[in-house]
Amino acid sequence: MKAISLLLILCISMSCSVLPATPAGDSTIAITGRQIIESDGSYNGFPSIAKAADGDWILSYRKGSAHVKTPLVILRRSRDSGKTWSPEVAYFDTSQPDPGLALMPDGRLMITFGKLDPDGTSGAAYSLSNDDGLTSGSVHIF
């Protein structure tokens, strides 16, 4: 049993990449080959990413002036696996966004977010895009 455990540990350690140690207190993270998206001073939160049926990466997040004042659902697209990103596109102007993305089995892109019902009750909503997030479908409230 000891030999099997040692062999397993050896196999696992040989298949793992070892990252160089950083000096104590150094919180620098090296990211190579990708574009870092920096804020323009607005509050950007609740990011979600999905790979669309056409292979593009779609990024969604909410944007506004503060944590509770974020009415916009923003989408950005990368056609090169995250190396570069399109400019921000305001996808929805909604009451309580917190967006999420999912690729449906039929290839449509679903975006979910919070929304106030017409009577003011907070609830969940979704929209299905038939063109990989280039345009939105109608909003459905759960």
N, C-alpha and C positions, 0 to 999 in steps of 0.2 A: 504494500500500500504506500509506503514511504517513497519507493522508487517511482510509482505512478504519479504521486503528488509532485515530486521534484521534476519529473519530465514535463508535466503540465505547466508548472511555473516557468521552466526554461523555455517551452514553446511559446507561452504567452509573452514573456519578456522579449524574445527574439522577434516577435511580430509587431511589437509596439514601437512607435517612434519615440526617441528620447529628445526632449527639448532642452537646450542649454539652460543652466540655472541662471537666474538673475540675482544681482546683489540684493541683500536685505533692504526692504523699503522701496525698491524699484518696481513700479507698477506699469512699466512700459510694455505694451503688447505690439509685436511686429506683425503687421498684416501686409502681405505682398500680393501684387497682381490684382488688387481690388480698389475701387474708388470709395473713399470714405465720404459719406453724405453728411455734410455739416448743416446745422440749423442756421436759419437766417435771423435768429433772435426770437422767433415765434415758439410757442409751446408745441412740440411734436411728441406724440405718445402712441402707445399701443400698436407697435409695428406688427405686421403679418406679411408673410411672403408665400407665394405659391408658384409652381412651374405650370404655365399655361399649356394647352394642347399643342400650340405651335412651337413650344420650346422656350419661349421668353420667360424670364423671371418677372413676376408682378409683385410689387411692394405696395402695401397700403398702410396708412397711419392717419391719426387724427391730428388736426392742426388748428390752432387758435391762439388767443392772447394769454390764456392761463389754463390750469388743469381743468377747471369746471367751465371754461368758456372756450370750447373747441368745437365749433359747429361744422368744420369741413372734414370730409373724408378725401384724402389725397391718394392718388395712384401714381406710381412711377414704374417704368419698364426698363429692363436690361435685356438686350439682345445678344450679349456676350458673357453670360454667366456671372454678372455682377462686376465686371471690370469698369463699365461705365453705366450711367443711369440717365434716363430722359428727364426733362424738366418736370416739375410738379404739375399735375392736372387735377383740378378740383372736380372730383367725381360726384360727390353729393354734398349739398348744403343741408345738414340735418340737425336735429336738436341734441342728440346724444350719441355720437358716432361709435366709438370703440370698435373699429372695423376688424373683421377677420376674413380670410380668403380660403377657398377650397376648390379643387378641381373636381367636378362631378364625373361620374363614370361615363357619361355621354359626351364629355369634352367641354361642356359649358363651365364657365368660371362663376362661382357663387361668392358674393360678398355679403357678409352679415354685419349688422350694426344695431345700436340702440336707437330707438325712435319714440317720440311721444305720440300716442294715439290722439285722434281728433278731440277726445274728451280730456286730454292732458295726462293720461295714465302712461307711464313709461313701460315700454315693451321692446320686444326684439323684432327686427325686420330683416329682409334679405332681398337681393336682386340677382338675377341670372343674366350673364352676358353671353351672347351667342358668337362673339367675335374676339375672344381672348382678352376681354376687358377694355377694348377700344371704345365701346359704347355700353351704356347700362340698359338693362331691361327695366320693366316697371317694378316699383317697390311693393313688396307684400309684407304685411304686418301679421305676425303670429298671433 
